[in-house]
Amino acid sequence: MKQDKHYIERVLRGDINAFSYLVDNHKGMIYTIALRMLKNVEDAEELSQDTFVKAFNSLKDFKFESKFSTWLYRITYNGAISKLRKKQIEILDVVDVVFTETEVVSTYNAINEIRKSEQRKYINEAIESLKEDDAFIITMYYLKENTIDEICGITGLTLSNVKVKLHRARKRFYDELKAILKDEVKAIL
């Protein structure tokens, strides 16, 4: 973003108050990423603050080779991974679940029949029930609309690894969403 560059240059010239614009502009998504990965409000708030402190202290090293937001997301992602490792949470791959095209289409059609506000509720509920890595990659790709290349830049993973993780996360997301919608239908009946 051109505005980000303007404020970064101001900070680098000594106007540290200009950094508040950058914080205000990006704090929502930084917190969202932290919360999705850590699944704890206090940890997410702490990681968000740590991210901006690290960004401020390393701003001179930012080379404008990627978007500033991508750089911030990478700091957040790495910080979350470090926190998760410290807590000794093991992230295990789940065996791939194969969905037929009919199941995916019927789930999609069921979602389209729900009002928009309810859709958002169910989507967030499904994302929150995913493991940290899956929630992160779904959030970055679908909600924040980052490209696979940008996600590679954030995570440090290879292109093929991000594609595989996205594919698996999407399957798990559909599975969670299908289970949530099935429970809702049972509750209504």
C-alpha positions as a Markdown table, in Angstrom:
| # | Residue | x | y | z |
|---|---|---|---|---|
| 1 | Met | 0.0 | 0.0 | 0.0 |
| 2 | Lys | 1.3 | 3.4 | -0.9 |
| 3 | Gln | 0.0 | 4.9 | 2.4 |
| 4 | Asp | 1.9 | 2.3 | 4.4 |
| 5 | Lys | 5.1 | 3.2 | 2.5 |
| 6 | His | 4.6 | 6.9 | 3.3 |
| 7 | Tyr | 4.2 | 6.3 | 7.0 |
| 8 | Ile | 7.1 | 3.8 | 7.1 |
| 9 | Glu | 9.3 | 6.4 | 5.6 |
| 10 | Arg | 8.1 | 9.0 | 8.1 |
| 11 | Val | 9.0 | 6.6 | 11.0 |
| 12 | Leu | 12.4 | 5.9 | 9.5 |
| 13 | Arg | 13.0 | 9.7 | 9.3 |
| 14 | Gly | 12.4 | 9.9 | 13.1 |
| 15 | Asp | 8.6 | 10.6 | 13.3 |
| 16 | Ile | 7.8 | 7.7 | 15.6 |
| 17 | Asn | 4.2 | 8.9 | 16.0 |
| 18 | Ala | 3.6 | 7.9 | 12.4 |
| 19 | Phe | 3.9 | 4.3 | 13.5 |
| 20 | Ser | 0.5 | 4.6 | 15.2 |
| 21 | Tyr | -1.2 | 4.9 | 11.7 |
| 22 | Leu | 0.4 | 1.5 | 10.8 |
| 23 | Val | -0.8 | 0.0 | 14.0 |
| 24 | Asp | -4.3 | 1.3 | 13.6 |
| 25 | Asn | -4.4 | 0.1 | 10.0 |
| 26 | His | -3.3 | -3.5 | 10.6 |
| 27 | Lys | -4.2 | -4.3 | 14.2 |
| 28 | Gly | -7.5 | -5.9 | 13.4 |
| 29 | Met | -6.0 | -8.6 | 11.1 |
| 30 | Ile | -2.9 | -9.1 | 13.2 |
| 31 | Tyr | -5.2 | -9.8 | 16.2 |
| 32 | Thr | -7.4 | -12.1 | 14.1 |
| 33 | Ile | -4.5 | -14.2 | 12.9 |
| 34 | Ala | -3.1 | -14.4 | 16.5 |
| 35 | Leu | -6.5 | -15.4 | 17.9 |
| 36 | Arg | -7.1 | -18.0 | 15.1 |
| 37 | Met | -3.8 | -19.6 | 15.8 |
| 38 | Leu | -3.5 | -19.4 | 19.6 |
| 39 | Lys | -7.3 | -19.7 | 20.4 |
| 40 | Asn | -6.8 | -17.6 | 23.5 |
| 41 | Val | -7.7 | -13.9 | 23.9 |
| 42 | Glu | -4.8 | -13.1 | 26.3 |
| 43 | Asp | -2.2 | -14.8 | 24.2 |
| 44 | Ala | -3.6 | -13.2 | 21.0 |
| 45 | Glu | -3.4 | -9.7 | 22.6 |
| 46 | Glu | 0.1 | -10.3 | 23.8 |
| 47 | Leu | 1.2 | -11.6 | 20.4 |
| 48 | Ser | -0.4 | -8.7 | 18.6 |
| 49 | Gln | 1.6 | -6.3 | 20.8 |
| 50 | Asp | 4.8 | -8.3 | 20.4 |
| 51 | Thr | 4.3 | -8.2 | 16.6 |
| 52 | Phe | 4.1 | -4.4 | 16.5 |
| 53 | Val | 7.1 | -4.0 | 18.9 |
| 54 | Lys | 9.2 | -6.4 | 16.7 |
| 55 | Ala | 8.0 | -4.6 | 13.5 |
| 56 | Phe | 8.9 | -1.2 | 15.0 |
| 57 | Asn | 12.3 | -2.4 | 16.1 |
| 58 | Ser | 13.0 | -4.0 | 12.7 |
| 59 | Leu | 11.4 | -1.4 | 10.4 |
| 60 | Lys | 14.7 | -0.3 | 9.1 |
| 61 | Asp | 15.2 | -3.9 | 7.7 |
| 62 | Phe | 11.9 | -3.8 | 5.8 |
| 63 | Lys | 12.9 | -3.7 | 2.1 |
| 64 | Phe | 9.5 | -3.1 | 0.4 |
| 65 | Glu | 10.0 | -6.4 | -1.5 |
| 66 | Ser | 6.5 | -7.5 | -0.3 |
| 67 | Lys | 3.5 | -5.7 | 1.1 |
| 68 | Phe | 4.0 | -4.3 | 4.6 |
| 69 | Ser | 1.0 | -6.3 | 5.7 |
| 70 | Thr | 2.6 | -9.5 | 4.4 |
| 71 | Trp | 5.7 | -8.7 | 6.5 |
| 72 | Leu | 3.5 | -8.1 | 9.6 |
| 73 | Tyr | 1.6 | -11.3 | 9.0 |
| 74 | Arg | 4.9 | -13.3 | 8.8 |
| 75 | Ile | 6.0 | -11.8 | 12.1 |
| 76 | Thr | 2.7 | -12.7 | 13.6 |
| 77 | Tyr | 2.7 | -16.2 | 12.2 |
| 78 | Asn | 6.2 | -16.9 | 13.4 |
| 79 | Gly | 5.4 | -15.6 | 16.8 |
| 80 | Ala | 2.3 | -17.8 | 17.0 |
| 81 | Ile | 4.3 | -20.9 | 16.0 |
| 82 | Ser | 6.9 | -20.1 | 18.6 |
| 83 | Lys | 4.2 | -19.7 | 21.3 |
| 84 | Leu | 2.6 | -22.9 | 20.3 |
| 85 | Arg | 5.9 | -24.7 | 20.4 |
| 86 | Lys | 6.6 | -23.3 | 23.9 |
| 87 | Lys | 3.3 | -24.7 | 25.1 |
| 88 | Gln | 4.3 | -28.0 | 23.6 |
| 89 | Ile | 1.1 | -28.2 | 21.5 |
| 90 | Glu | 1.6 | -30.8 | 18.8 |
| 91 | Ile | 0.1 | -30.1 | 15.5 |
| 92 | Leu | -0.6 | -33.3 | 13.8 |
| 93 | Asp | -1.9 | -34.0 | 10.2 |
| 94 | Val | -5.2 | -35.6 | 10.0 |
| 95 | Val | -5.8 | -38.3 | 7.4 |
| 96 | Asp | -7.3 | -36.7 | 4.4 |
| 97 | Val | -11.1 | -37.1 | 4.1 |
| 98 | Val | -12.4 | -37.6 | 0.6 |
| 99 | Phe | -15.6 | -35.6 | -0.2 |
| 100 | Thr | -17.7 | -36.4 | -3.2 |
| 101 | Glu | -18.6 | -33.4 | -5.4 |
| 102 | Thr | -22.2 | -34.0 | -4.5 |
| 103 | Glu | -21.4 | -33.5 | -0.7 |
| 104 | Val | -19.5 | -30.3 | -1.4 |
| 105 | Val | -22.3 | -29.0 | -3.6 |
| 106 | Ser | -25.0 | -29.9 | -1.2 |
| 107 | Thr | -23.1 | -28.2 | 1.7 |
| 108 | Tyr | -22.6 | -25.1 | -0.5 |
| 109 | Asn | -26.2 | -25.0 | -1.4 |
| 110 | Ala | -27.3 | -25.4 | 2.2 |
| 111 | Ile | -25.0 | -22.4 | 3.2 |
| 112 | Asn | -26.5 | -20.3 | 0.4 |
| 113 | Glu | -30.0 | -20.7 | 1.9 |
| 114 | Ile | -28.9 | -19.3 | 5.3 |
| 115 | Arg | -29.1 | -15.6 | 5.8 |
| 116 | Lys | -25.8 | -13.7 | 5.5 |
| 117 | Ser | -25.4 | -13.0 | 9.2 |
| 118 | Glu | -26.0 | -16.7 | 10.0 |
| 119 | Gln | -23.4 | -17.6 | 7.3 |
| 120 | Arg | -20.8 | -15.5 | 9.0 |
| 121 | Lys | -21.6 | -17.1 | 12.3 |
| 122 | Tyr | -21.3 | -20.7 | 11.0 |
| 123 | Ile | -18.1 | -19.9 | 9.0 |
| 124 | Asn | -16.4 | -18.4 | 12.1 |
| 125 | Glu | -17.5 | -21.3 | 14.2 |
| 126 | Ala | -16.1 | -23.7 | 11.7 |
| 127 | Ile | -12.8 | -21.8 | 11.4 |
| 128 | Glu | -12.5 | -21.6 | 15.2 |
| 129 | Ser | -12.9 | -25.4 | 15.5 |
| 130 | Leu | -10.0 | -26.0 | 13.1 |
| 131 | Lys | -6.4 | -26.5 | 14.2 |
| 132 | Glu | -4.2 | -23.4 | 14.3 |
| 133 | Asp | -2.4 | -24.0 | 11.0 |
| 134 | Asp | -5.7 | -24.7 | 9.2 |
| 135 | Ala | -7.5 | -21.7 | 10.7 |
| 136 | Phe | -4.5 | -19.5 | 9.7 |
| 137 | Ile | -4.3 | -20.6 | 6.1 |
| 138 | Ile | -8.1 | -20.4 | 5.6 |
| 139 | Thr | -8.2 | -17.0 | 7.1 |
| 140 | Met | -5.3 | -15.7 | 5.0 |
| 141 | Tyr | -6.5 | -17.2 | 1.7 |
| 142 | Tyr | -10.3 | -16.7 | 1.9 |
| 143 | Leu | -10.9 | -13.9 | 4.4 |
| 144 | Lys | -7.8 | -11.7 | 3.8 |
| 145 | Glu | -7.6 | -12.8 | 0.1 |
| 146 | Asn | -3.8 | -13.3 | 0.2 |
| 147 | Thr | -2.4 | -15.2 | -2.8 |
| 148 | Ile | -0.6 | -18.5 | -2.3 |
| 149 | Asp | 2.7 | -16.7 | -3.1 |
| 150 | Glu | 2.0 | -14.2 | -0.3 |
| 151 | Ile | 1.2 | -17.0 | 2.1 |
| 152 | Cys | 4.5 | -18.6 | 1.2 |
| 153 | Gly | 6.2 | -15.3 | 2.0 |
| 154 | Ile | 4.4 | -15.1 | 5.4 |
| 155 | Thr | 5.0 | -18.7 | 6.4 |
| 156 | Gly | 8.3 | -19.5 | 4.8 |
| 157 | Leu | 6.7 | -22.6 | 3.3 |
| 158 | Thr | 7.2 | -23.8 | -0.3 |
| 159 | Leu | 4.6 | -23.2 | -2.9 |
| 160 | Ser | 3.6 | -26.9 | -3.1 |
| 161 | Asn | 3.5 | -27.2 | 0.7 |
| 162 | Val | 1.1 | -24.2 | 1.0 |
| 163 | Lys | -1.1 | -25.7 | -1.8 |
| 164 | Val | -1.3 | -29.0 | 0.0 |
| 165 | Lys | -2.0 | -27.3 | 3.4 |
| 166 | Leu | -4.7 | -25.2 | 1.8 |
| 167 | His | -6.3 | -28.2 | 0.1 |
| 168 | Arg | -6.3 | -30.2 | 3.4 |
| 169 | Ala | -7.5 | -27.2 | 5.4 |
| 170 | Arg | -10.3 | -26.6 | 3.0 |
| 171 | Lys | -11.4 | -30.3 | 3.4 |
| 172 | Arg | -11.3 | -30.0 | 7.2 |
| 173 | Phe | -13.2 | -26.7 | 7.0 |
| 174 | Tyr | -16.0 | -28.3 | 4.9 |
| 175 | Asp | -16.1 | -31.2 | 7.3 |
| 176 | Glu | -16.5 | -28.9 | 10.3 |
| 177 | Leu | -19.1 | -26.7 | 8.5 |
| 178 | Lys | -21.1 | -29.8 | 7.5 |
| 179 | Ala | -21.1 | -31.1 | 11.1 |
| 180 | Ile | -22.2 | -27.7 | 12.4 |
| 181 | Leu | -25.0 | -27.4 | 9.9 |
| 182 | Lys | -26.1 | -30.9 | 10.6 |
| 183 | Asp | -26.3 | -30.1 | 14.3 |
| 184 | Glu | -28.3 | -27.0 | 13.6 |
| 185 | Val | -30.8 | -28.9 | 11.5 |
| 186 | Lys | -31.2 | -31.4 | 14.3 |
| 187 | Ala | -31.7 | -28.6 | 16.8 |
| 188 | Ile | -34.4 | -27.0 | 14.7 |
| 189 | Leu | -36.2 | -30.3 | 14.1 |
